[in-house]
């Protein structure tokens, strides 16, 4: 029997940290629960990486079709790509960021599997919280390299790439901003000029990375897209792949979880 298909989470530190249950809810852990005995959830998050970095290692971190079938692939970048002052060369200009995302979607290592691909936008930036939680910035030793306005621009680039590639997008930036009560044309929550935004503080642990509540929002928004775009793979309700005869005789509902 072939191994279970894989649901690969590809991204930066937001993805790498999505399995951690140290503080509470964990996106990747609950996703594994939603697809247990159906698909294997594989965390390919790389802290500090941008889209330039991931393209250099993509063929090495994805399985070949002979090793395993990639059934789903989420691609979640932008937080590091927008960092204009990082000391490890994270910044990727907007135009190259768009082309890099498309290159990941169309990369031969991905295309060999014909997977179901989902793009995820970066979340907003809460500048005041970033200044408070980074002691170097707070002491004036470093300039803030990630800004609320840049998060908006890179999130928009992800949505534009989704249109170009025909790939569905989970708009986390938009959802967080909706929760913060923002409407187009209004001043942007998360900027230092407006001061700390209470909703974004609940969702972002340090102004950039997510709290358990933030990950829970991502999980809910991802499931909405999966159910709409890929109804043959319903989370929690997809039939188990491996069943012995007595399980099969009882039908799909014996073990499968109904909502």
C-alpha positions in Angstrom: 0.0 0.0 0.0 1.3 3.5 -0.9 1.9 5.9 2.0 -0.7 8.5 2.9 -0.8 11.6 0.8 1.0 14.6 2.2 -0.4 18.0 3.2 2.8 20.2 3.2 2.9 23.5 4.9 5.6 25.6 3.3 6.7 28.9 4.7 8.8 30.9 7.2 8.7 31.1 11.0 4.9 31.5 11.0 4.7 28.0 9.5 7.6 26.6 11.5 5.9 27.7 14.7 2.5 26.4 13.7 3.0 23.0 15.4 3.9 24.5 18.8 1.3 24.0 21.5 3.4 25.7 24.2 0.9 28.5 24.7 -2.3 26.9 23.4 -3.9 26.3 20.1 -1.6 25.1 17.3 -2.6 25.4 13.6 -0.7 22.5 12.2 -1.5 20.2 15.1 -5.2 20.7 14.7 -4.9 20.3 10.9 -3.3 16.9 11.6 -6.3 16.1 13.7 -8.6 17.2 10.9 -6.9 14.8 8.5 -5.6 12.0 10.8 -5.6 8.7 8.9 -6.3 10.6 5.7 -3.3 12.8 5.0 0.0 13.4 6.7 0.6 17.0 7.7 4.3 17.9 7.0 5.8 21.1 8.4 8.3 22.7 6.0 8.5 26.1 7.8 11.9 27.8 7.8 12.4 30.6 10.3 14.1 33.6 8.7 13.5 32.4 5.1 12.2 34.6 2.3 11.0 33.5 -1.1 14.5 33.8 -2.5 15.8 31.4 0.1 13.1 28.8 -0.3 13.6 28.5 -4.0 17.2 27.5 -3.5 16.2 24.5 -1.4 12.7 23.7 -2.7 13.8 20.5 -4.6 15.6 19.2 -1.5 12.7 19.7 1.0 9.8 18.3 -1.1 9.4 14.5 -1.7 9.6 13.1 -5.2 6.4 11.4 -6.5 8.2 8.1 -5.9 8.6 8.9 -2.2 5.1 10.3 -1.5 2.2 12.1 -3.1 1.8 15.8 -2.2 -2.0 16.2 -2.1 -2.0 19.8 -0.7 0.6 22.5 -0.5 0.2 25.8 1.4 2.6 28.6 0.6 2.9 31.3 3.3 5.6 34.0 2.9 5.9 37.7 3.0 6.8 38.7 6.5 10.5 38.4 5.9 10.4 39.4 2.3 9.1 42.8 3.4 11.9 43.3 6.0 14.0 46.2 4.5 16.6 46.4 7.3 17.2 42.8 8.4 20.8 41.8 9.0 20.5 38.5 7.1 19.4 39.9 3.8 15.7 39.1 4.0 14.3 41.9 1.9 12.8 40.9 -1.5 11.4 43.7 -3.6 7.7 43.5 -4.3 8.0 42.6 -8.0 10.5 39.8 -7.4 8.3 38.6 -4.5 5.4 38.1 -6.9 7.5 36.3 -9.4 9.0 34.1 -6.7 5.6 33.1 -5.5 4.5 32.2 -9.0 7.8 30.3 -9.5 7.1 28.2 -6.4 3.6 27.4 -7.6 4.9 26.4 -11.0 8.2 24.8 -9.9 8.8 21.4 -11.4 9.3 19.9 -7.9 5.7 21.0 -7.1 4.2 20.4 -10.6 5.4 16.8 -10.5 2.6 16.1 -8.0 -0.2 18.2 -9.4 -1.1 19.2 -5.9 -3.9 21.3 -4.6 -2.1 24.6 -3.8 -3.3 27.3 -1.4 -1.5 30.7 -1.0 -1.7 32.5 2.4 -1.1 36.2 2.8 1.2 37.5 5.6 -0.6 38.9 8.6 -0.6 42.6 9.5 2.3 44.2 11.4 1.7 45.9 14.8 4.5 48.4 14.9 4.1 49.6 18.5 4.1 46.0 19.8 7.2 45.2 17.7 9.1 48.1 19.3 8.1 47.0 22.8 9.0 43.3 22.3 12.3 43.8 20.5 14.8 45.2 23.1 17.2 46.3 20.5 14.6 48.4 18.7 13.2 49.7 22.0 16.6 50.9 23.0 17.1 52.7 19.7 19.9 50.4 18.4 17.9 49.2 15.3 15.5 50.8 12.9 12.1 49.1 12.6 12.4 47.0 9.4 8.8 45.8 9.0 5.9 48.2 8.7 2.1 48.0 8.6 2.0 49.5 5.2 4.4 47.0 3.8 2.4 44.1 5.2 -0.6 45.4 3.3 1.4 45.7 0.0 2.9 42.2 0.3 -0.5 40.7 1.2 -1.9 42.3 -1.9 0.9 40.8 -4.0 -0.1 37.4 -2.7 -3.7 37.9 -3.8 -2.5 39.1 -7.2 -0.4 36.0 -7.6 -3.4 33.9 -6.7 -5.2 35.4 -9.7 -2.3 35.0 -12.0 -1.7 31.4 -11.1 -5.3 30.4 -10.6 -4.6 29.4 -7.0 -7.0 30.1 -4.1 -5.8 32.6 -1.4 -6.4 32.7 2.3 -6.4 36.4 3.1 -5.2 36.5 6.6 -4.2 40.2 6.4 -7.7 41.0 5.3 -9.3 38.9 8.0 -7.2 40.3 10.8 -7.9 43.9 9.6 -11.7 43.1 9.4 -11.5 41.9 13.0 -9.7 45.2 13.9 -12.7 47.1 12.4 -10.7 48.6 9.5 -12.2 49.7 6.2 -10.5 50.8 3.0 -9.6 54.5 3.1 -9.3 54.6 6.9 -5.9 55.0 8.7 -4.1 51.7 8.9 -4.3 49.9 12.3 -0.9 48.7 13.4 1.0 51.9 12.6 2.9 53.6 15.4 1.0 56.9 14.6 -2.3 55.3 15.7 -0.8 53.5 18.7 -1.3 50.0 19.8 -4.3 48.2 18.4 -6.0 45.9 20.9 -7.3 43.4 18.4 -3.9 43.0 16.6 -2.2 42.6 20.0 -4.5 39.7 20.7 -3.6 38.1 17.4 0.1 38.9 17.2 2.5 37.9 20.0 5.3 40.3 19.1 3.8 42.4 16.4 4.8 39.9 13.7 4.3 36.3 14.9 1.0 34.8 15.9 -0.6 34.1 19.2 -2.7 30.9 19.6 -5.8 33.0 18.9 -4.2 34.3 15.7 -3.4 30.7 14.6 -6.9 29.7 15.3 -8.2 32.4 12.9 -5.8 31.2 10.3 -7.0 27.6 10.8 -10.7 28.7 10.4 -10.0 30.7 7.3 -8.0 27.9 5.8 -10.7 25.4 6.4 -13.2 27.7 4.7 -11.1 27.7 1.6 -10.5 24.0 1.7 -14.2 23.2 2.0 -15.1 25.6 -0.8 -12.3 24.9 -3.3 -11.6 21.2 -2.6 -14.9 19.6 -1.4 -13.6 16.1 -2.1 -11.2 16.4 0.8 -13.5 17.6 3.7 -11.6 18.2 6.9 -12.7 15.8 9.7 -15.1 14.1 7.3 -12.9 12.7 4.6 -13.1 8.9 4.7 -10.1 7.2 6.3 -7.6 5.9 3.8 -6.6 2.7 5.7 -9.4 0.4 6.9 -9.4 -3.3 7.7 -12.4 -5.4 6.6 -14.5 -5.0 9.7 -14.1 -1.2 9.5 -15.1 -1.1 5.9 -18.1 -3.2 6.6 -19.5 -0.6 8.9 -19.2 2.2 6.2 -17.5 5.5 6.3 -19.4 6.9 9.2 -18.2 4.3 11.7 -14.9 6.1 12.6 -15.2 9.3 10.6 -16.1 12.5 12.5 -19.3 14.2 11.5 -19.7 18.0 12.1 
